Amino acid sequence: MFASKFLCFHFTLCFLVSSIFAEQITVVSYNTESGGANPTGIAAAMQQIGAHDIWGLSEVNASWVPTLEGAAEQVDGNQDY
């Protein structure tokens, strides 16, 4: 009984502390529609959207990764993605 109360207290305390120091993040979800899409056009759209913490790109052709990763890094002050 003591152990379960201690664990409950511990998890509650961890939750409260993490909530106090939590940072806001921004997330973008973008469907690239890989069938007829142009990675250079998608990179331009990413630059118009602006900097975000997480880029969620779907339907990405593997050969586009360097272009899209470079666009995300350039938009976000050369952060490493």
Summary of the structure (lengths in Angstrom):
residues: 81
radius of gyration: 19.7
end to end distance: 46.2
largest distance: 61.6
contacts: 174
relative contact order: 0.16
helix: 54%
strand: 12%
